[in-house]
Amino acid sequence: IDIRLKRASKVYQPGETVKGSLVVESNSDLSHSGLFLTLDGLVNMQLSSKSVGIFEAFYNSAKPIQMLSINLEVQKAGKFASGLTTIPFEFPLGSEKSSRHLYDSYHGVFISVQYTIRAELRRGILNKPIIRQLEFIVESSKVEKINDQPLIPFTITPDTLENIREVKTVPDFKISGVLDRAICDIEQPLQGSVTVEHSAKPVKSIELQLVRVETCGCAEGYAKDATEIQNIQIADGDVMRNIAIPIHMVFPRLFTCITTATNNFKIEYEVNIVIVLQDDHLITENFPIKLYRPRK
């Protein structure tokens, strides 16, 4: 049994109709007790190991959030003839005005938002049912495009650093640069540049790190965890001084979604520019960013 969607990209917006077909292939006549189709949209949350025990009540309150649930009996009990049998199906995917909001598809570490179609062919008491599952992607919450955002210049020196014990132990350096925006269209790359103006120690590497900050919570409190999505090396070795090194980072689908805040969970993002010196001194500058999806 196979599930085939008419849209090859498998990407849908709330209010659209998901269309496809179930294909049953059999070498001989196949008796069955019914063919059923289930559509589910779920938000799953879990605590990190460091937070387990702090929020005992979390396990009771953080049940999966059901955004969507549709059950269809596609075919009543009977018999499929040998060969290929194609059964079309379609169902509405909520709407922008429906009471239950559909969040962006997202695969995180402690939070995941998934939409799945599940086909089950039941074959009586003595035989296991044949089950097939397919995930499709929902992209929601489109807003007007934000233009004319100010550039975000930055300068990093030993004096601007935080979370260090003694400034004297940090080698002298000056690094400047710019990011093109803080509120980012998720479908467009983040761009900018970084320049090493001077450094007493040779530079080993310059990296751009995208971090997700996931917050799961309940009445007892909130557990907040930051984890890396991707790390891009934008320079290797002791780079030339006063040369602007370009920054270009694409936001990966599914591992990022629009910035989301609800009563039960939050998904936020940060960008770190990381400079590693030859003596393994690590210099990091942090930039909180927001992701959104503009209307076409």
Secondary structure in CASP SS format (residue, H / E / C, confidence):
PFRMAT SS
TARGET T0000
AUTHOR 0000-0000-0000
METHOD secondary structure of the structure
MODEL  1
I C 1.00
D E 1.00
I E 1.00
R E 1.00
L E 1.00
K C 1.00
R C 1.00
A C 1.00
S C 1.00
K C 1.00
V E 1.00
Y E 1.00
Q C 1.00
P C 1.00
G C 1.00
E C 1.00
T E 1.00
V E 1.00
K E 1.00
G E 1.00
S E 1.00
L E 1.00
V E 1.00
V E 1.00
E E 1.00
S E 1.00
N C 1.00
S C 1.00
D C 1.00
L E 1.00
S E 1.00
H E 1.00
S C 1.00
G E 1.00
L E 1.00
F E 1.00
L E 1.00
T E 1.00
L E 1.00
D E 1.00
G E 1.00
L E 1.00
V E 1.00
N E 1.00
M E 1.00
Q C 1.00
L C 1.00
S C 1.00
S C 1.00
K C 1.00
S C 1.00
V C 1.00
G C 1.00
I C 1.00
F C 1.00
E C 1.00
A C 1.00
F H 1.00
Y H 1.00
N H 1.00
S H 1.00
A C 1.00
K C 1.00
P C 1.00
I E 1.00
Q E 1.00
M E 1.00
L E 1.00
S E 1.00
I E 1.00
N E 1.00
L E 1.00
E E 1.00
V E 1.00
Q E 1.00
K C 1.00
A C 1.00
G E 1.00
K E 1.00
F E 1.00
A C 1.00
S C 1.00
G E 1.00
L E 1.00
T E 1.00
T E 1.00
I E 1.00
P E 1.00
F E 1.00
E E 1.00
F E 1.00
P E 1.00
L C 1.00
G C 1.00
S C 1.00
E C 1.00
K C 1.00
S C 1.00
S C 1.00
R C 1.00
H C 1.00
L C 1.00
Y C 1.00
D C 1.00
S C 1.00
Y E 1.00
H E 1.00
G C 1.00
V C 1.00
F C 1.00
I E 1.00
S E 1.00
V E 1.00
Q E 1.00
Y E 1.00
T E 1.00
I E 1.00
R E 1.00
A E 1.00
E E 1.00
L E 1.00
R E 1.00
R C 1.00
G C 1.00
I C 1.00
L C 1.00
N C 1.00
K C 1.00
P C 1.00
I E 1.00
I E 1.00
R E 1.00
Q E 1.00
L E 1.00
E E 1.00
F E 1.00
I E 1.00
V E 1.00
E C 1.00
S C 1.00
S C 1.00
K E 1.00
V E 1.00
E C 1.00
K C 1.00
I C 1.00
N C 1.00
D C 1.00
Q C 1.00
P C 1.00
L C 1.00
I E 1.00
P E 1.00
F E 1.00
T E 1.00
I E 1.00
T C 1.00
P H 1.00
D H 1.00
T H 1.00
L C 1.00
E C 1.00
N C 1.00
I C 1.00
R C 1.00
E C 1.00
V H 1.00
K H 1.00
T H 1.00
V C 1.00
P C 1.00
D C 1.00
F E 1.00
K E 1.00
I E 1.00
S E 1.00
G E 1.00
V E 1.00
L E 1.00
D C 1.00
R C 1.00
A C 1.00
I E 1.00
C E 1.00
D E 1.00
I C 1.00
E C 1.00
Q C 1.00
P C 1.00
L E 1.00
Q E 1.00
G E 1.00
S E 1.00
V E 1.00
T E 1.00
V E 1.00
E E 1.00
H E 1.00
S E 1.00
A C 1.00
K C 1.00
P C 1.00
V E 1.00
K E 1.00
S E 1.00
I E 1.00
E E 1.00
L E 1.00
Q E 1.00
L E 1.00
V E 1.00
R E 1.00
V E 1.00
E E 1.00
T E 1.00
C E 1.00
G E 1.00
C E 1.00
A C 1.00
E C 1.00
G E 1.00
Y E 1.00
A E 1.00
K E 1.00
D E 1.00
A E 1.00
T E 1.00
E E 1.00
I E 1.00
Q E 1.00
N E 1.00
I E 1.00
Q E 1.00
I E 1.00
A E 1.00
D E 1.00
G C 1.00
D C 1.00
V C 1.00
M C 1.00
R C 1.00
N C 1.00
I C 1.00
A C 1.00
I E 1.00
P E 1.00
I E 1.00
H E 1.00
M E 1.00
V C 1.00
F C 1.00
P C 1.00
R E 1.00
L C 1.00
F C 1.00
T E 1.00
C C 1.00
I C 1.00
T C 1.00
T E 1.00
A E 1.00
T C 1.00
N C 1.00
N C 1.00
F E 1.00
K E 1.00
I E 1.00
E E 1.00
Y E 1.00
E E 1.00
V E 1.00
N E 1.00
I E 1.00
V E 1.00
I E 1.00
V E 1.00
L E 1.00
Q C 1.00
D C 1.00
D C 1.00
H C 1.00
L E 1.00
I E 1.00
T E 1.00
E E 1.00
N E 1.00
F E 1.00
P E 1.00
I E 1.00
K E 1.00
L E 1.00
Y E 1.00
R E 1.00
P E 1.00
R C 1.00
K C 1.00
END
